[in-house]
Amino acid sequence: MLVDIHNHILPGFDDGPTTELEAVILIQNAAQNGVTHIVTTPHHRNGVFDQDIEEIKNSIQILNALLEDREIQVTIIPGMEVHLHGELIDELTSSILTLGDSKKYVLIEFPTYHIPHFTESIFYELQLKGYIPIIAHAEKNTEIRRHPKKLFDLVTKGALVQVTAASVTGANGRDLQKFVLKLCQHQVVHFIASDAHDVLKRPFLIKQAYHVIQQKLGKKVVSYFQENAIHVINGTEFQPWVPLIGKL
Ligand SMILES: [Fe+2]
């Protein structure tokens, strides 16, 4: 069982595929990477895209039936990538889809350049209500790259961290690869995910990413990431490794 917890594969929902055929081709790409379960996470509240929970679920139903017809051994599961915004808590039960509809894990996207001042209070509120925030592609945030300690602080307070497969493989540049591997070494990363959008520019790359992790950090780290992703779709909690605070 191999779970991907962040990607854009639903046709016509965001900047992922536009047609059903493109979606199926992208899912085939996931299958070639060994992925068996895709928690799909269309962009939500990012200033461009807003989603409707029922529309996401309907599209998934259609897509899963199509995959079964074509004998593609992948199951699609609902989720969302929610842009961090001030009303997130108010909208939690009405319009936000947790990962795997688990009512536990919320995938949260930061703005590109900074960490909003209300991040800590929203994360705190989320956790009070029994949710666990997962920071999407943490390595892509400029403030986190400049001040990794701020990421350590959020993790110490209970947030989890996802990094992108393409950053692990070096496809997003050597500097980002170095940074991500250091974050992994310091045990401040909990998930590798594809953030796949299309087969040409942003494919799954999951297999290659886990290969790099195994080469550089060992099998135990690969298992840790893969097991954590299974916990997400089961909606079960796990004990994250303690971050090794120190200079990156
Ligand atoms: Fe994404």
py3Dmol code that shows the C-alpha trace and the ligand (Angstrom):
import py3Dmol

protein = """\
ATOM      1  CA  MET A   1       0.000   0.000   0.000  1.00  0.00           C
ATOM      2  CA  LEU A   2       1.486   3.335  -1.049  1.00  0.00           C
ATOM      3  CA  VAL A   3      -0.414   6.533  -0.301  1.00  0.00           C
ATOM      4  CA  ASP A   4       0.081   9.962  -1.857  1.00  0.00           C
ATOM      5  CA  ILE A   5      -1.472  12.700   0.279  1.00  0.00           C
ATOM      6  CA  HIS A   6      -1.035  15.780  -1.929  1.00  0.00           C
ATOM      7  CA  ASN A   7      -1.750  16.109  -5.651  1.00  0.00           C
ATOM      8  CA  HIS A   8      -4.084  17.671  -8.183  1.00  0.00           C
ATOM      9  CA  ILE A   9      -5.669  14.968 -10.325  1.00  0.00           C
ATOM     10  CA  LEU A  10      -9.368  15.844 -10.521  1.00  0.00           C
ATOM     11  CA  PRO A  11     -10.402  17.063 -13.990  1.00  0.00           C
ATOM     12  CA  GLY A  12     -11.499  20.703 -14.152  1.00  0.00           C
ATOM     13  CA  PHE A  13     -11.150  21.527 -10.456  1.00  0.00           C
ATOM     14  CA  ASP A  14      -7.952  23.549 -10.390  1.00  0.00           C
ATOM     15  CA  ASP A  15      -4.663  23.836 -12.299  1.00  0.00           C
ATOM     16  CA  GLY A  16      -4.450  20.049 -12.609  1.00  0.00           C
ATOM     17  CA  PRO A  17      -5.892  18.084 -15.558  1.00  0.00           C
ATOM     18  CA  THR A  18      -8.705  19.644 -17.563  1.00  0.00           C
ATOM     19  CA  THR A  19     -10.220  16.471 -19.018  1.00  0.00           C
ATOM     20  CA  GLU A  20     -11.052  12.997 -17.736  1.00  0.00           C
ATOM     21  CA  LEU A  21      -8.522  11.516 -20.143  1.00  0.00           C
ATOM     22  CA  GLU A  22      -5.721  13.740 -18.819  1.00  0.00           C
ATOM     23  CA  ALA A  23      -6.727  12.733 -15.290  1.00  0.00           C
ATOM     24  CA  VAL A  24      -6.562   9.024 -16.141  1.00  0.00           C
ATOM     25  CA  ILE A  25      -3.144   9.448 -17.772  1.00  0.00           C
ATOM     26  CA  LEU A  26      -1.894  11.224 -14.634  1.00  0.00           C
ATOM     27  CA  ILE A  27      -3.312   8.463 -12.419  1.00  0.00           C
ATOM     28  CA  GLN A  28      -1.562   5.890 -14.601  1.00  0.00           C
ATOM     29  CA  ASN A  29       1.615   7.818 -13.882  1.00  0.00           C
ATOM     30  CA  ALA A  30       0.857   7.404 -10.162  1.00  0.00           C
ATOM     31  CA  ALA A  31       0.326   3.664 -10.637  1.00  0.00           C
ATOM     32  CA  GLN A  32       3.689   3.407 -12.419  1.00  0.00           C
ATOM     33  CA  ASN A  33       5.182   4.989  -9.311  1.00  0.00           C
ATOM     34  CA  GLY A  34       3.678   2.255  -7.164  1.00  0.00           C
ATOM     35  CA  VAL A  35       0.988   4.516  -5.694  1.00  0.00           C
ATOM     36  CA  THR A  36      -2.149   2.575  -4.699  1.00  0.00           C
ATOM     37  CA  HIS A  37      -4.131   5.289  -2.900  1.00  0.00           C
ATOM     38  CA  ILE A  38      -4.389   8.922  -3.941  1.00  0.00           C
ATOM     39  CA  VAL A  39      -5.782  11.464  -1.515  1.00  0.00           C
ATOM     40  CA  THR A  40      -6.595  14.140  -4.034  1.00  0.00           C
ATOM     41  CA  THR A  41      -6.236  17.709  -2.828  1.00  0.00           C
ATOM     42  CA  PRO A  42      -7.655  20.404  -5.132  1.00  0.00           C
ATOM     43  CA  HIS A  43      -6.631  23.966  -4.279  1.00  0.00           C
ATOM     44  CA  HIS A  44      -9.147  25.683  -2.028  1.00  0.00           C
ATOM     45  CA  ARG A  45      -9.370  29.356  -0.996  1.00  0.00           C
ATOM     46  CA  ASN A  46      -6.090  30.301  -2.703  1.00  0.00           C
ATOM     47  CA  GLY A  47      -7.589  33.351  -4.367  1.00  0.00           C
ATOM     48  CA  VAL A  48      -8.155  31.485  -7.629  1.00  0.00           C
ATOM     49  CA  PHE A  49      -9.963  28.286  -6.744  1.00  0.00           C
ATOM     50  CA  ASP A  50     -12.790  27.537  -4.318  1.00  0.00           C
ATOM     51  CA  GLN A  51     -14.191  24.042  -4.025  1.00  0.00           C
ATOM     52  CA  ASP A  52     -17.460  22.417  -3.149  1.00  0.00           C
ATOM     53  CA  ILE A  53     -17.183  19.238  -1.056  1.00  0.00           C
ATOM     54  CA  GLU A  54     -20.010  17.412  -2.838  1.00  0.00           C
ATOM     55  CA  GLU A  55     -18.584  18.209  -6.278  1.00  0.00           C
ATOM     56  CA  ILE A  56     -15.227  16.772  -5.231  1.00  0.00           C
ATOM     57  CA  LYS A  57     -16.857  13.602  -3.903  1.00  0.00           C
ATOM     58  CA  ASN A  58     -18.983  13.163  -7.054  1.00  0.00           C
ATOM     59  CA  SER A  59     -15.992  13.573  -9.342  1.00  0.00           C
ATOM     60  CA  ILE A  60     -14.057  11.010  -7.284  1.00  0.00           C
ATOM     61  CA  GLN A  61     -16.906   8.530  -7.594  1.00  0.00           C
ATOM     62  CA  ILE A  62     -16.935   8.888 -11.374  1.00  0.00           C
ATOM     63  CA  LEU A  63     -13.144   8.636 -11.576  1.00  0.00           C
ATOM     64  CA  ASN A  64     -12.971   5.535  -9.364  1.00  0.00           C
ATOM     65  CA  ALA A  65     -15.580   3.806 -11.562  1.00  0.00           C
ATOM     66  CA  LEU A  66     -13.532   4.722 -14.637  1.00  0.00           C
ATOM     67  CA  LEU A  67     -10.350   3.321 -13.047  1.00  0.00           C
ATOM     68  CA  GLU A  68     -12.142   0.098 -12.216  1.00  0.00           C
ATOM     69  CA  ASP A  69     -13.354  -0.216 -15.830  1.00  0.00           C
ATOM     70  CA  ARG A  70      -9.816   0.276 -17.083  1.00  0.00           C
ATOM     71  CA  GLU A  71      -8.391  -2.041 -14.428  1.00  0.00           C
ATOM     72  CA  ILE A  72      -6.078   0.613 -13.026  1.00  0.00           C
ATOM     73  CA  GLN A  73      -5.337  -0.473  -9.461  1.00  0.00           C
ATOM     74  CA  VAL A  74      -5.545   2.936  -7.784  1.00  0.00           C
ATOM     75  CA  THR A  75      -8.182   4.248  -5.392  1.00  0.00           C
ATOM     76  CA  ILE A  76      -8.964   7.963  -5.203  1.00  0.00           C
ATOM     77  CA  ILE A  77      -9.852   9.410  -1.810  1.00  0.00           C
ATOM     78  CA  PRO A  78     -11.151  12.943  -1.074  1.00  0.00           C
ATOM     79  CA  GLY A  79      -9.113  15.798   0.347  1.00  0.00           C
ATOM     80  CA  MET A  80      -8.248  19.469  -0.160  1.00  0.00           C
ATOM     81  CA  GLU A  81      -5.239  21.747  -0.071  1.00  0.00           C
ATOM     82  CA  VAL A  82      -6.544  24.667   1.933  1.00  0.00           C
ATOM     83  CA  HIS A  83      -4.787  27.999   1.624  1.00  0.00           C
ATOM     84  CA  LEU A  84      -4.172  29.423   5.087  1.00  0.00           C
ATOM     85  CA  HIS A  85      -6.708  32.183   5.704  1.00  0.00           C
ATOM     86  CA  GLY A  86      -8.242  33.972   8.650  1.00  0.00           C
ATOM     87  CA  GLU A  87     -11.667  32.276   8.432  1.00  0.00           C
ATOM     88  CA  LEU A  88     -10.283  28.746   8.262  1.00  0.00           C
ATOM     89  CA  ILE A  89     -11.608  27.744  11.666  1.00  0.00           C
ATOM     90  CA  ASP A  90     -15.123  29.070  10.959  1.00  0.00           C
ATOM     91  CA  GLU A  91     -15.248  27.183   7.663  1.00  0.00           C
ATOM     92  CA  LEU A  92     -13.822  23.951   9.048  1.00  0.00           C
ATOM     93  CA  THR A  93     -17.011  21.956   9.391  1.00  0.00           C
ATOM     94  CA  SER A  94     -18.965  23.577   6.564  1.00  0.00           C
ATOM     95  CA  SER A  95     -16.681  23.818   3.553  1.00  0.00           C
ATOM     96  CA  ILE A  96     -13.306  22.224   4.296  1.00  0.00           C
ATOM     97  CA  LEU A  97     -12.524  18.645   3.438  1.00  0.00           C
ATOM     98  CA  THR A  98      -9.978  16.936   5.681  1.00  0.00           C
ATOM     99  CA  LEU A  99      -7.543  14.454   4.153  1.00  0.00           C
ATOM    100  CA  GLY A 100      -9.353  11.196   3.493  1.00  0.00           C
ATOM    101  CA  ASP A 101     -12.426  12.868   5.029  1.00  0.00           C
ATOM    102  CA  SER A 102     -10.778  11.741   8.260  1.00  0.00           C
ATOM    103  CA  LYS A 103     -11.920  14.766  10.309  1.00  0.00           C
ATOM    104  CA  LYS A 104      -8.356  14.691  11.579  1.00  0.00           C
ATOM    105  CA  TYR A 105      -5.693  15.829   9.109  1.00  0.00           C
ATOM    106  CA  VAL A 106      -5.943  19.195   7.303  1.00  0.00           C
ATOM    107  CA  LEU A 107      -3.510  19.976   4.484  1.00  0.00           C
ATOM    108  CA  ILE A 108      -2.635  23.661   4.734  1.00  0.00           C
ATOM    109  CA  GLU A 109      -0.822  25.762   2.166  1.00  0.00           C
ATOM    110  CA  PHE A 110       1.148  28.825   3.238  1.00  0.00           C
ATOM    111  CA  PRO A 111       1.625  31.869   1.001  1.00  0.00           C
ATOM    112  CA  THR A 112       4.884  31.633  -0.983  1.00  0.00           C
ATOM    113  CA  TYR A 113       6.893  34.325   0.755  1.00  0.00           C
ATOM    114  CA  HIS A 114       5.922  34.456   4.401  1.00  0.00           C
ATOM    115  CA  ILE A 115       4.306  32.690   7.343  1.00  0.00           C
ATOM    116  CA  PRO A 116       1.128  34.630   8.252  1.00  0.00           C
ATOM    117  CA  HIS A 117       1.106  36.101  11.774  1.00  0.00           C
ATOM    118  CA  PHE A 118      -2.100  34.188  12.646  1.00  0.00           C
ATOM    119  CA  THR A 119      -0.607  30.777  11.762  1.00  0.00           C
ATOM    120  CA  GLU A 120       0.146  29.747  15.345  1.00  0.00           C
ATOM    121  CA  SER A 121      -3.269  30.730  16.659  1.00  0.00           C
ATOM    122  CA  ILE A 122      -5.098  28.917  13.841  1.00  0.00           C
ATOM    123  CA  PHE A 123      -2.965  25.803  14.347  1.00  0.00           C
ATOM    124  CA  TYR A 124      -3.659  25.984  18.069  1.00  0.00           C
ATOM    125  CA  GLU A 125      -7.422  26.281  17.487  1.00  0.00           C
ATOM    126  CA  LEU A 126      -7.329  23.386  15.047  1.00  0.00           C
ATOM    127  CA  GLN A 127      -5.607  21.164  17.560  1.00  0.00           C
ATOM    128  CA  LEU A 128      -8.015  22.167  20.325  1.00  0.00           C
ATOM    129  CA  LYS A 129     -10.783  20.852  18.077  1.00  0.00           C
ATOM    130  CA  GLY A 130      -8.918  17.569  17.526  1.00  0.00           C
ATOM    131  CA  TYR A 131      -7.462  18.311  14.086  1.00  0.00           C
ATOM    132  CA  ILE A 132      -3.816  18.067  13.040  1.00  0.00           C
ATOM    133  CA  PRO A 133      -2.454  20.627  10.544  1.00  0.00           C
ATOM    134  CA  ILE A 134      -0.087  19.386   7.841  1.00  0.00           C
ATOM    135  CA  ILE A 135       2.019  22.119   6.247  1.00  0.00           C
ATOM    136  CA  ALA A 136       2.009  21.529   2.469  1.00  0.00           C
ATOM    137  CA  HIS A 137       5.363  21.739   0.618  1.00  0.00           C
ATOM    138  CA  ALA A 138       7.006  23.541   3.546  1.00  0.00           C
ATOM    139  CA  GLU A 139      10.301  23.835   1.649  1.00  0.00           C
ATOM    140  CA  LYS A 140       8.741  26.188  -0.895  1.00  0.00           C
ATOM    141  CA  ASN A 141       8.052  28.947   1.630  1.00  0.00           C
ATOM    142  CA  THR A 142      10.728  31.675   1.571  1.00  0.00           C
ATOM    143  CA  GLU A 143      10.437  32.521   5.275  1.00  0.00           C
ATOM    144  CA  ILE A 144      10.862  28.862   6.231  1.00  0.00           C
ATOM    145  CA  ARG A 145      13.966  28.578   4.037  1.00  0.00           C
ATOM    146  CA  ARG A 146      15.453  31.708   5.632  1.00  0.00           C
ATOM    147  CA  HIS A 147      14.434  30.826   9.179  1.00  0.00           C
ATOM    148  CA  PRO A 148      14.005  27.050   9.495  1.00  0.00           C
ATOM    149  CA  LYS A 149      13.682  27.512  13.256  1.00  0.00           C
ATOM    150  CA  LYS A 150      10.167  28.823  12.625  1.00  0.00           C
ATOM    151  CA  LEU A 151       9.278  25.459  11.101  1.00  0.00           C
ATOM    152  CA  PHE A 152      10.798  23.643  14.084  1.00  0.00           C
ATOM    153  CA  ASP A 153       8.658  25.803  16.374  1.00  0.00           C
ATOM    154  CA  LEU A 154       5.455  24.894  14.519  1.00  0.00           C
ATOM    155  CA  VAL A 155       6.371  21.197  14.561  1.00  0.00           C
ATOM    156  CA  THR A 156       7.243  21.305  18.257  1.00  0.00           C
ATOM    157  CA  LYS A 157       3.738  22.685  18.804  1.00  0.00           C
ATOM    158  CA  GLY A 158       2.139  19.775  16.941  1.00  0.00           C
ATOM    159  CA  ALA A 159       2.081  20.645  13.235  1.00  0.00           C
ATOM    160  CA  LEU A 160       3.213  18.072  10.682  1.00  0.00           C
ATOM    161  CA  VAL A 161       5.239  18.739   7.543  1.00  0.00           C
ATOM    162  CA  GLN A 162       4.948  17.527   3.952  1.00  0.00           C
ATOM    163  CA  VAL A 163       7.684  18.068   1.371  1.00  0.00           C
ATOM    164  CA  THR A 164       7.436  17.569  -2.371  1.00  0.00           C
ATOM    165  CA  ALA A 165       8.853  14.546  -4.185  1.00  0.00           C
ATOM    166  CA  ALA A 166      10.324  16.792  -6.901  1.00  0.00           C
ATOM    167  CA  SER A 167      12.248  18.734  -4.231  1.00  0.00           C
ATOM    168  CA  VAL A 168      13.654  15.463  -2.862  1.00  0.00           C
ATOM    169  CA  THR A 169      14.800  14.242  -6.290  1.00  0.00           C
ATOM    170  CA  GLY A 170      16.467  17.527  -7.243  1.00  0.00           C
ATOM    171  CA  ALA A 171      13.945  18.285 -10.017  1.00  0.00           C
ATOM    172  CA  ASN A 172      13.177  21.572  -8.211  1.00  0.00           C
ATOM    173  CA  GLY A 173      16.892  22.467  -8.032  1.00  0.00           C
ATOM    174  CA  ARG A 174      19.913  21.321  -6.026  1.00  0.00           C
ATOM    175  CA  ASP A 175      19.543  23.969  -3.315  1.00  0.00           C
ATOM    176  CA  LEU A 176      16.002  22.923  -2.530  1.00  0.00           C
ATOM    177  CA  GLN A 177      17.057  19.261  -2.548  1.00  0.00           C
ATOM    178  CA  LYS A 178      19.839  19.987  -0.041  1.00  0.00           C
ATOM    179  CA  PHE A 179      17.451  21.932   2.165  1.00  0.00           C
ATOM    180  CA  VAL A 180      14.773  19.222   2.100  1.00  0.00           C
ATOM    181  CA  LEU A 181      17.233  16.434   2.896  1.00  0.00           C
ATOM    182  CA  LYS A 182      18.509  18.456   5.847  1.00  0.00           C
ATOM    183  CA  LEU A 183      14.953  18.934   7.095  1.00  0.00           C
ATOM    184  CA  CYS A 184      14.484  15.155   6.818  1.00  0.00           C
ATOM    185  CA  GLN A 185      17.745  14.505   8.687  1.00  0.00           C
ATOM    186  CA  HIS A 186      16.571  16.806  11.464  1.00  0.00           C
ATOM    187  CA  GLN A 187      13.347  14.800  11.707  1.00  0.00           C
ATOM    188  CA  VAL A 188      11.129  17.737  10.977  1.00  0.00           C
ATOM    189  CA  VAL A 189       9.466  16.118   7.919  1.00  0.00           C
ATOM    190  CA  HIS A 190       6.584  13.641   8.166  1.00  0.00           C
ATOM    191  CA  PHE A 191       5.442  13.065   4.599  1.00  0.00           C
ATOM    192  CA  ILE A 192       6.765  12.987   1.061  1.00  0.00           C
ATOM    193  CA  ALA A 193       4.025  13.677  -1.483  1.00  0.00           C
ATOM    194  CA  SER A 194       3.917  14.320  -5.214  1.00  0.00           C
ATOM    195  CA  ASP A 195       1.952  17.577  -5.561  1.00  0.00           C
ATOM    196  CA  ALA A 196       1.491  16.193  -9.092  1.00  0.00           C
ATOM    197  CA  HIS A 197      -0.384  18.396 -11.569  1.00  0.00           C
ATOM    198  CA  ASP A 198       0.400  16.890 -14.984  1.00  0.00           C
ATOM    199  CA  VAL A 199       2.582  14.180 -16.487  1.00  0.00           C
ATOM    200  CA  LEU A 200       4.977  16.491 -18.291  1.00  0.00           C
ATOM    201  CA  LYS A 201       5.938  19.298 -15.916  1.00  0.00           C
ATOM    202  CA  ARG A 202       4.798  18.086 -12.499  1.00  0.00           C
ATOM    203  CA  PRO A 203       4.466  14.280 -12.516  1.00  0.00           C
ATOM    204  CA  PHE A 204       4.317  11.944  -9.524  1.00  0.00           C
ATOM    205  CA  LEU A 205       8.081  11.263  -9.007  1.00  0.00           C
ATOM    206  CA  ILE A 206       7.233   9.359  -5.828  1.00  0.00           C
ATOM    207  CA  LYS A 207       9.273   6.267  -6.674  1.00  0.00           C
ATOM    208  CA  GLN A 208      12.371   8.322  -7.444  1.00  0.00           C
ATOM    209  CA  ALA A 209      11.930  10.425  -4.300  1.00  0.00           C
ATOM    210  CA  TYR A 210      11.712   7.375  -2.043  1.00  0.00           C
ATOM    211  CA  HIS A 211      14.743   5.958  -3.823  1.00  0.00           C
ATOM    212  CA  VAL A 212      16.725   9.108  -2.960  1.00  0.00           C
ATOM    213  CA  ILE A 213      15.513   8.987   0.653  1.00  0.00           C
ATOM    214  CA  GLN A 214      16.558   5.342   0.921  1.00  0.00           C
ATOM    215  CA  GLN A 215      20.010   6.064  -0.563  1.00  0.00           C
ATOM    216  CA  LYS A 216      20.682   9.144   1.563  1.00  0.00           C
ATOM    217  CA  LEU A 217      18.827   8.425   4.803  1.00  0.00           C
ATOM    218  CA  GLY A 218      18.024   4.720   4.858  1.00  0.00           C
ATOM    219  CA  LYS A 219      15.086   2.371   4.663  1.00  0.00           C
ATOM    220  CA  LYS A 220      13.771   3.242   8.101  1.00  0.00           C
ATOM    221  CA  VAL A 221      13.030   6.800   7.008  1.00  0.00           C
ATOM    222  CA  VAL A 222      11.220   5.551   3.888  1.00  0.00           C
ATOM    223  CA  SER A 223       9.026   3.286   6.031  1.00  0.00           C
ATOM    224  CA  TYR A 224       8.354   6.128   8.455  1.00  0.00           C
ATOM    225  CA  PHE A 225       7.065   8.425   5.698  1.00  0.00           C
ATOM    226  CA  GLN A 226       5.012   5.689   4.064  1.00  0.00           C
ATOM    227  CA  GLU A 227       3.440   4.548   7.332  1.00  0.00           C
ATOM    228  CA  ASN A 228       2.613   8.129   8.304  1.00  0.00           C
ATOM    229  CA  ALA A 229       0.671   8.563   5.046  1.00  0.00           C
ATOM    230  CA  ILE A 230      -1.337   5.410   5.813  1.00  0.00           C
ATOM    231  CA  HIS A 231      -2.250   6.912   9.202  1.00  0.00           C
ATOM    232  CA  VAL A 232      -3.631   9.929   7.356  1.00  0.00           C
ATOM    233  CA  ILE A 233      -6.143   7.953   5.315  1.00  0.00           C
ATOM    234  CA  ASN A 234      -7.084   5.876   8.328  1.00  0.00           C
ATOM    235  CA  GLY A 235      -7.562   9.037  10.392  1.00  0.00           C
ATOM    236  CA  THR A 236      -5.375   7.550  13.114  1.00  0.00           C
ATOM    237  CA  GLU A 237      -2.743   9.440  15.082  1.00  0.00           C
ATOM    238  CA  PHE A 238       0.934   8.476  15.225  1.00  0.00           C
ATOM    239  CA  GLN A 239       3.902   9.446  17.343  1.00  0.00           C
ATOM    240  CA  PRO A 240       6.141  11.669  15.187  1.00  0.00           C
ATOM    241  CA  TRP A 241       9.904  11.458  15.660  1.00  0.00           C
ATOM    242  CA  VAL A 242      11.239  14.209  17.902  1.00  0.00           C
ATOM    243  CA  PRO A 243      12.802  17.034  15.832  1.00  0.00           C
ATOM    244  CA  LEU A 244      16.575  17.270  16.188  1.00  0.00           C
ATOM    245  CA  ILE A 245      16.912  20.970  16.797  1.00  0.00           C
ATOM    246  CA  GLY A 246      20.168  22.379  15.535  1.00  0.00           C
ATOM    247  CA  LYS A 247      21.696  24.485  12.822  1.00  0.00           C
ATOM    248  CA  LEU A 248      20.640  23.453   9.325  1.00  0.00           C
TER     249      LEU A 248
END
"""
ligand_1 = """\
1
LIG
Fe -0.559 21.422 -4.257
"""
view = py3Dmol.view(width=600, height=400)
view.addModel(protein, "pdb")
view.setStyle({"model": 0}, {"cartoon": {"style": "trace"}})
view.addModel(ligand_1, "xyz")
view.setStyle({"model": 1}, {"stick": {}})
view.zoomTo()
view.show()
